[in-house]
């Protein structure tokens, strides 16, 4: 393959979500097969416009993102595919409210779409829309992925067939209060979308997972077929040969593992290309207490991943170039609708097609193997644990309750009354609270006590693990709380997370409204002192001044009322925490409280939102 051709322009996923400087996000519905808590946090920071260029954010920025986006954002994933971070910060407990899981049984079908639908509003009141469709999961893994970002346009855009089907499906699964799927679909059907230069979107294809679609077949007259996918199957590949006697150039780019698995039949391709297999979240990370980060873990200069995770189907017939991209692998399960998938069908120019040539040029040319791969014992054991994971996820019907301070799981299912255990009896199932110890869940037992969990760390996320011998597989799963934890849990978590100084930095940033970045990283608890720091100059400098308060009120009274609500909600708990940890800090916070009360009295009804 020749080098030197132009690659597709690079745009990070988070950059595509981030609102403009004069915009705020009113609604965001995201779909992914898998996710991890760190990337979910980074996504919220981006949607709130609070993330740094590296996708990071301080504790106060994380708290502000959660406050701003509560009730506006849903991330919809396949149940059983939420990964635990190597070091899970305790504040990650509050992320449960943003996640909803689809209970597809992966033995037959999966929730596999990758999409984001975002509604923004600018200061003038104009509404904007963004729609992203691609191959990237919401995980920290860096692979070769691809997606297309569409934005609404007052001029020069056109409605796109199928966008309403996607919107309806996301809203149905999100179950956000006040978001009606039929109404949203009607709105999206009328939106005029502007694609990137050189691309015309013919249609967005949404498959529900009911197996009611037909896999595409290249039409007669096709000159070239290019398939790019990390997973393939023989039947789908065989169908990508158009009928007729005209010679067709066929190219496949996949991974060596798939090439070895499929075997000799791949010799029919003119070019057989390989890239590294994609990275996935760690299947069984070490406990937080023994996991130590290296300097490489904190390196923000992250290299572009070498692993192939992009999914593309390209055909050329004369000067007509058609490109399908999205979540669907080159398998019959993906393209016949057995999985829930989303793909965009595009007509592209020759200039855009050069990006595909650049991707192919980065791969290595290989020969088809003489025999099919026979899995070894280690591979068979990995497959057994994956089956066990899928069975537990599919059978899950657990809810979470708090008895005193103890968390309790109760599994109520007519189909699986003895619990969600896997079929193979020698595979052990363990469960635990998000930050608790794993406890063996005996078979034929429908309840499990998880131990004491303090209010600030309560979460609907439950740790699960299946294992046999020294091999295991860990993940997180939601167990809806009865009753729901609500905002009181969030406040307790943020007060403990931020501490007195962090709360004041958060407040100062809200009052200044100048885009200043606070200190620290929300994911790294080792670098953050949550306790009061005493009456030190550092804490003195954190106190908002009267001038800053009055300037914030004069600049935007509606926003000032929102800040006043934060003070009312959080300051009493921050004072209580400081009183227990540092009397000097508590005294300083009481002086701030007195000043805030006097300010409210001086401003009068304007603070409370009632104008004379």
HURADA-V855821 format. One record per backbone hydrogen bond with DSSP energy under -1.0 kcal/mol. CO is the residue of the C=O (numbers start at 1). NH is the residue of the N-H. Records with the same first field share a line. If there is no record, write none. Layout:
CO = NH, NH
This chain:
12 = 16
14 = 18
20 = 23
22 = 123
24 = 121
27 = 119
28 = 74
29 = 117
30 = 76
31 = 115
33 = 78
34 = 138
35 = 83
36 = 40
37 = 41
38 = 42
39 = 43
40 = 44
41 = 45
42 = 46
43 = 47
44 = 48
45 = 50
46 = 49
52 = 55
56 = 52
57 = 522
58 = 62
59 = 63
60 = 64
61 = 65
62 = 66
63 = 67
64 = 68
65 = 69
66 = 70
69 = 72, 73
72 = 28
74 = 30
75 = 100
76 = 32
77 = 102
78 = 81
81 = 35
82 = 476
83 = 37
89 = 92
90 = 93
91 = 94
92 = 95
93 = 96
95 = 98
96 = 99
98 = 75
100 = 77
102 = 79
105 = 108, 109
110 = 340
114 = 134
115 = 31
116 = 132
117 = 29
118 = 130
119 = 26, 27
120 = 128
121 = 24
122 = 125
126 = 122
128 = 120
129 = 152
130 = 118
131 = 150
132 = 116
133 = 148
137 = 139
138 = 36
143 = 145
144 = 309, 310
146 = 135
148 = 133
150 = 131
151 = 194
158 = 193
160 = 163
161 = 204
162 = 166
163 = 167
164 = 168
165 = 169
166 = 170
167 = 171
168 = 172
169 = 173
170 = 174
171 = 175
176 = 179
180 = 184
181 = 185
182 = 186
183 = 187
184 = 188
185 = 189
187 = 190
192 = 153
193 = 158
194 = 151
196 = 199
198 = 349
200 = 347
203 = 345
205 = 343
219 = 222
223 = 249
224 = 316
225 = 251
226 = 314
227 = 253
228 = 312
231 = 330
233 = 237
234 = 238
235 = 239
237 = 240
249 = 225
250 = 270, 271
251 = 227
252 = 273
253 = 229
254 = 275
255 = 259
256 = 260
257 = 261
258 = 262
259 = 263
260 = 373
263 = 266
264 = 267
265 = 268
266 = 269
271 = 252
272 = 366
273 = 254
274 = 364
276 = 308
283 = 474
287 = 290, 291
296 = 299
300 = 302
307 = 144
311 = 326
312 = 228
313 = 324
314 = 226
315 = 322
316 = 223, 224
317 = 320
320 = 317
321 = 348
322 = 315
323 = 346
324 = 313
325 = 344
329 = 331
330 = 233
331 = 335
332 = 336
333 = 339
336 = 213
337 = 211
340 = 112
341 = 207
342 = 327
343 = 205
344 = 325
345 = 202, 203
346 = 323
347 = 200
349 = 353
352 = 355
353 = 357
354 = 358
355 = 359
356 = 360
357 = 361
360 = 363
364 = 274
376 = 380
377 = 381
378 = 382
379 = 383
380 = 384
381 = 385
382 = 386
383 = 387
384 = 388
385 = 389
386 = 390
387 = 391
388 = 392
389 = 393
390 = 394
391 = 395
397 = 412
399 = 410
400 = 482
401 = 408
403 = 406
405 = 453
406 = 403
407 = 450
408 = 401
409 = 448
410 = 399
416 = 419
418 = 445
424 = 427
428 = 467
429 = 441
430 = 465
431 = 439
432 = 463
433 = 436
439 = 431
446 = 411
448 = 409
451 = 407
454 = 457
455 = 458
460 = 479
462 = 477
463 = 432
464 = 475
465 = 430
466 = 473
467 = 428
468 = 471
471 = 468
473 = 466
475 = 464
477 = 462
480 = 400
486 = 490
487 = 491
488 = 492
489 = 493
490 = 494
491 = 495
492 = 496
493 = 497
494 = 498
495 = 499
498 = 502
499 = 503
500 = 504
501 = 505
502 = 506
503 = 507
504 = 508
505 = 509
506 = 510
507 = 511
508 = 512
509 = 513
521 = 524
525 = 528
534 = 536
536 = 540
537 = 541
545 = 549
546 = 550
547 = 551
548 = 552
549 = 553
550 = 554
551 = 555
552 = 556
556 = 560
557 = 561
558 = 562
559 = 563
560 = 564
561 = 565
562 = 566
563 = 567
564 = 568
565 = 569
566 = 570
567 = 571
570 = 574
571 = 575
572 = 576
573 = 577
574 = 578
575 = 579
576 = 580
577 = 581
578 = 582
582 = 586
583 = 587
584 = 588
585 = 589
586 = 590
587 = 591
588 = 592
589 = 593
590 = 594
591 = 595
592 = 596
593 = 597
594 = 598
595 = 599
596 = 600
597 = 601
598 = 602
599 = 603
600 = 604
603 = 606
604 = 607
605 = 610
